[in-house]
Amino acid sequence: MATTPEGKVKDAARKLYQKHGAKYDRAVANGMGQNGRADDIVCRGGDGHFGGVEFKKLDVWRVTALQRIWLTDTADRGGSAMVVNETNLGMLERWLQRPGTRVIAEFDGDVCVRHWAFVPGCPPHEIKNPALPGKAGKHRAGVSPSRL
């Protein structure tokens, strides 16, 4: 069982992966992993789309510079890139449920200010982070619909 707030979010995500038939690899907590790598690398069931998921405790949206670079590179290569905490676990579940959908984090410096969801045949959909209403981002990774 998880003992930290971030650990509880990771446990909830693991249950979602199992529920929706996704495969995942979790970064090791002993410091032996790659610096900046997302906490989870997920291969979604149904279409095999991959994504990087960085977990944070409640109301935290700041990532390290290396985490931002890793997530941005993932999005630039066609994957999904998400910053997930207790307030937006539903976004992760909707991504897992909808093959063909892509979700990409948008950053202002090292703060994830929102996510963009891309569903084939639909315009991009903005997903605002609960604690950051209306904040505009500067580092939008791979959000052009033509990159789907």
N, C-alpha and C positions, 0 to 999 in steps of 0.2 A: 504494500500500500504506500501511496505517496505521502510524504510528510511536509512538503513545501507547497505553496500556492501554485507554482509553475508545474510541479510534479502532478498535482491533481488535474491540471489541464491536459498534461501528457497522458495520464491514465484515461481520461474521457476520450481523447483522440484515438487511443489504441482500441477502445471499445467500438468507436465509429468505424475504424478500418476493418475490424472483424465483422461488424454488422453488414458492411457494404462490399465485402470481398476484395478489399485493397491489400496490396503487399506494401510493406514499409521497412525501412532500415533506420534505426535510431542511432544518433551520434553517441559515442561512449562518453561517460561523465568523468573519466579519469584523466582527461587532458591529453590523451594519446591520439585524438582525432585531428582532422584538418582544421586549422584555424578559420573561423568564419562560416564553416559548413552549417547549413540549416540543421535544426534538431532532428527532423525527420525528412527522409527522401521517400516519397510515396508514389506507387504505381497504381493508378485507379483501375478498379475492375470495370469491365465493359468495353473500354477502348485503349487501355494501356498508357494513357496520358500520364506524364510524371509531373511531380511538383515538389517544391521545397517548402517546408513548414517550420517557421521559427516560433517557438512558444515563449510567452511572457506571462508574468503574474497579472492579476487584475489591474486594469487601467494603465498598463505600461505599454507604450508603443515604440520606445527607443530601442534601436539595435546598435551593435557596434559597427564601425565603418566596414570591417571585413564581412560581417553578416549582410550588410546592405549590398556590398559588391557581389557577394555570392548569390543573393536573391535576384539582383538585377541581371547578372549573367545568366541565371536560370531562365528568367523571362525572355531575355534576348535570344536564347536558343530554342524557344518555343514551349517551354514548360510554364507551369503555374508557380507563383511565388507569393506566399502568404505569411503574415504576422498574426498569430492567433493567441488570444487569451480567453478568459472565462466569458467575456462579453460578446465574443463573436464566434463561438464554437458552431453555431448554426450555419455560418458561412462555409465552414469546412465540410459540414454534413451535406449541404446543398451541392457543393462541388463534387463530393463523392457520389451523390445520387444521379448526377447529370452528365453522362458521357458526352463529349464534344464541347463542354464548357471549359473555359480557361479563366482563372482568377489571378490578377496581378496586383501586387502592392505598389503604392505610390509613396514616395518619400520626399520630405522637406528636410534636407540634411540627413540626419540619421534617425528621424522620427517618421514612422509610417503614419501618414495622414488619412489614407483611405485605400480602398481596393477598387479595382475595376473588374467586372465580370463580362466576359465575351461569350455569347451564345450564338451559334451559327444562325444566320438569317435575321438577327436582331441588332439594334444599335447597342453600343457599350452601355453597361449599367453601372452607375456609381454606388459603391457600398461605403457609407461614411462610418468612421470609427466612432463609437458612442461618446467618447470623451473629447472629441475634436470636431465639433460641428463647424462646417464651412471653411476649414483651413485649407488653403491652396498649397499644392505641392510643387516642388521644383524638379525633382528627379523622378520622372515618370518612366518606368521601365517597360518597354515593349507594348505600349497600349494601343498601337495602331491596329484597327480591325484587319488591315491587309496582312498583318503578321500572324494571323491565326492559322 
